[in-house]
Amino acid sequence: MALPVWSSVKAAWKTARKIEGLFELQAKTTAALEALDTRLRTLEDRMTHLEAGQGQLITEARGAAGAAATALAGSVISDVVTRVTRIEMRQEDIHRRLAGPATPPDP
């Protein structure tokens, strides 16, 4: 009769060891999942920061493009004004030449 008692104790011991292994595996899995959750939260924070930086970069790029366009337009307008002024001066010179010499009034 001693043999069946020992075999049931042995089976209970094996079952207890398996349950203990499952608890250890659960603890390791929980720790790994917590580490993954922490890493994901860190990545999420970095992505949020990068998205905010991207928005700021776009705003700054638009501002720089606007400033460059304004400077270019100012330069073009200045060049056009200079050319128009020169054309007007030439036109006045041509009109003076075509009018001939001014005749002095009779004394």
Secondary structure, 3 states (H helix, E strand, C coil): CHHHHHHHHHHHHHHHHHHHHHHHHHHHHHHHHHHHHHHHHHHHHHHHHHHHHHHHHHHHHHHHHHHHHHHHHHHHHHHHHHHHHHHHHHHHHHHHHHHCCCCCCCC
